[in-house]
Amino acid sequence: MDEKERYDTGMARRRKVLGNAWVDKANAGKTPFNSEFQDFITRYAWGEVWTRPHYDERTRRVLVIGTMLALDKWAEFRMHVRAALVEGGFTPDDIKEIIIQQAIYCGVPAANHAFKEAGEIIAELDKKG
């Protein structure tokens, strides 16, 4: 696969996982400073890793949400929780179970904060729904 194909494949997967609105917002925020990075993550995170055949998309979503919780990367956690709920067919109970699982391995304070972050997203989506 050449770089253009990898980019196109990555962009398609990125849109499928995160939704068009989120990706359009990210693309609108490209600047001369960050555009190479945006292209890089589209090609490699989305076009290379997220398209590997071993794990299905749902499993990858669970892994990413749990990892973002573990690393205290709350903006990315929120983005992936929202995408899982809106684009990925996850329910609030699915998110709750990921957080409870991570509480054992990442600590109760991290899980407590994750419940706060995810709860805000769930409440926001309930208002829209």
N, C-alpha and C positions, 0 to 999 in steps of 0.2 A: 504494500500500500504506500503510495507517495504521500507527501505532506498535505497536499490539497484534499486527497481522498480522506486522510486521517482527520483533517479539520472538518470536512463536510459530515463525516460519520460522527465525529465528536459533537458538532453543533446539533445534529439531529437527536442524539442521545441526551444532550444537555437540555434541549427543549422538552423532550419527553419526560425527563425526570423532574425538572424544575418548573416547567411551564413557560409558555411564550412570553407572558408579561414579565416574569422575572429576568429572563434572558434578554429581552428587549431593553429592560432597564439597565442591565449590566453593560450591554453594548452601547447604549446611549451615554454611559459614563466613561467610555474609552477616551483616553487622552494620549498625547504623544508619550507621556511618561509611563502609562500602564498598559498600552495596547499590545505590546509584545507579550506581556504576562498573560493577558486575557486570551490571546491566540495560543500561547503555550498550554494553558490549562484546558482549553478546548481540544487541542490536539492530543494531549497526553492523559490528563485526568479523565476526560470524557471519551475521546476517540480511541484510546489505548486500553485504559484500565476498566472503565465502566462497560466496555463492549466485550470484555473477555467472556468466554462461554461457561466457565466453571460455575459461577454463582449467578442465580437469577437476580433480577432487579430488586425484588423485595428483600432478599438477603443482603444485598449491597446497601440498601437504605438502612436496614437495622444496624449493620456494621458502622456506617457513617454516623448515624445518630448517637450510637453508643460511644464512638470514638470522640466525637465533638464534646459530649458530656465529660468524658474522662480528661480531656485536654483543657476544659474550661473555655472553649471557643464558642461563646454564647451566640454571637451573630450567625455563625455557620450552623450551630445547633438549631436556632430558630428557623433559618432558611430551610433546612432539611426536614424539620418537623412540619412546617407549613406545606412543603412540597409533598411530603408523604401523605398528609391529610387531604390535600386538594388534588394532587395528580396521581398519587400512588395507591389509592384505595385503602389507606390505613384508617383505623378508627381511633378515637381517643383511648380506648382500652389497649390497643396495640402500642401506642406511645407510652402509656402507663406501665405496661409490662417491660418495655425496654428500660425504662428508668428504674424500676424495681430491681431488675436483673443487675443493672450497673451499680446500684447502691451497695451491693455486696462487694464488688471488685474495685469500685472507685471511691466509695465512702458515702456516708449518709449526707454530709453537707453538700456534696456535689449533686446528689439526687434531689435533695431538698430544693436547691436552686433550679434544677432542671424542671421540677414540678411547677415552680413559679413561672419560669419562662414558657413552658409548654401550655400551662393553664391560660396564660395571657393570649396565646395564639388561638387556642380552642375557643375562648370567649369571644375573641374578635371574629372568628369564622362563624360562630353561632349567630352573632348579630347580623352578619351579611346574609346568612342562609335563610 
